[in-house]
Amino acid sequence: MTSQCRKRDFLAEATDGREHWDDPGADALETGWEIFTKGTRVEVKTRDDIWRAGTVVETWDDNERAIVVECDERWHDNLDNYDGRGATIMVYMNTYRGIRSRIRLLND
């Protein structure tokens, strides 16, 4: 008996099927973050694949490494990271698919 391993398309999950992991340009470095400006309401994928709502507080323009989101609810114990509400999506040396599969615009 042979079992097939089905691959999850994390980019399709994050974009409701509008974009896919193997789309042309998805492997472009350090792109896809530009729409997430300071103050933008987003959902960020955190530990255990949980999407958490929050607000962008830092962008690539601020720290040249990542997008930082302050989540609405405390979800970890590092109080130095926005009192346990911070989440970071690396932009530096990450691809479009890697960035966009972990953060999405929130439709309030």
PECOR-V941055 format. One record per residue. N is the residue number from 0. RES is the residue in three letters. PSI is psi as a letter, one per 30 degrees, with the letter a starting at -180 (NA if undefined). OMEGA is omega in whole degrees, 0 to 359 (NA if undefined). BURIAL is b if it has 24 or more other C-alpha atoms within 12 Angstrom, else e. Layout:
N:RES:PSI:OMEGA:BURIAL / N:RES:PSI:OMEGA:BURIAL
This chain:
0:MET:k:182:e / 1:THR:k:177:e / 2:SER:k:178:e / 3:GLN:k:178:e / 4:CYS:j:179:e / 5:ARG:k:179:e / 6:LYS:k:176:e / 7:ARG:k:176:e / 8:ASP:j:184:e / 9:PHE:e:179:b / 10:LEU:e:177:b / 11:ALA:e:178:e / 12:GLU:e:183:e / 13:ALA:f:184:b / 14:THR:g:181:e / 15:ASP:h:175:e / 16:GLY:g:180:e / 17:ARG:f:180:e / 18:GLU:l:183:e / 19:HIS:l:185:b / 20:TRP:e:185:b / 21:ASP:g:177:e / 22:ASP:k:175:e / 23:PRO:k:179:e / 24:GLY:f:183:e / 25:ALA:f:179:e / 26:ASP:g:178:e / 27:ALA:k:183:e / 28:LEU:k:170:e / 29:GLU:h:175:b / 30:THR:l:177:b / 31:GLY:f:183:b / 32:TRP:f:192:b / 33:GLU:f:182:e / 34:ILE:f:183:e / 35:PHE:i:181:b / 36:THR:l:179:e / 37:LYS:k:179:e / 38:GLY:f:180:e / 39:THR:k:176:b / 40:ARG:k:185:b / 41:VAL:l:165:b / 42:GLU:k:181:b / 43:VAL:k:181:b / 44:LYS:k:183:b / 45:THR:a:181:b / 46:ARG:k:180:e / 47:ASP:g:177:e / 48:ASP:h:178:e / 49:ILE:k:177:e / 50:TRP:k:181:b / 51:ARG:k:179:b / 52:ALA:k:178:b / 53:GLY:a:183:b / 54:THR:k:177:b / 55:VAL:k:180:b / 56:VAL:f:175:b / 57:GLU:k:177:b / 58:THR:l:176:b / 59:TRP:e:180:b / 60:ASP:f:182:e / 61:ASP:e:187:e / 62:ASN:f:177:e / 63:GLU:g:178:e / 64:ARG:e:192:e / 65:ALA:l:167:b / 66:ILE:k:179:b / 67:VAL:k:181:b / 68:VAL:k:171:b / 69:GLU:j:183:b / 70:CYS:l:181:b / 71:ASP:e:183:e / 72:GLU:k:175:e / 73:ARG:k:183:e / 74:TRP:f:176:b / 75:HIS:l:188:e / 76:ASP:g:179:e / 77:ASN:j:185:e / 78:LEU:f:176:e / 79:ASP:f:181:e / 80:ASN:i:180:e / 81:TYR:h:176:b / 82:ASP:h:178:e / 83:GLY:g:182:e / 84:ARG:g:183:b / 85:GLY:k:174:b / 86:ALA:k:185:b / 87:THR:k:174:b / 88:ILE:j:182:b / 89:MET:k:174:b / 90:VAL:e:182:b / 91:TYR:k:179:b / 92:MET:g:176:e / 93:ASN:l:181:b / 94:THR:l:176:b / 95:TYR:e:182:b / 96:ARG:e:180:b / 97:GLY:e:179:b / 98:ILE:e:187:b / 99:ARG:f:176:b / 100:SER:f:181:b / 101:ARG:f:180:b / 102:ILE:k:179:b / 103:ARG:l:178:b / 104:LEU:k:179:b / 105:LEU:k:178:e / 106:ASN:j:180:e / 107:ASP:NA:NA:e
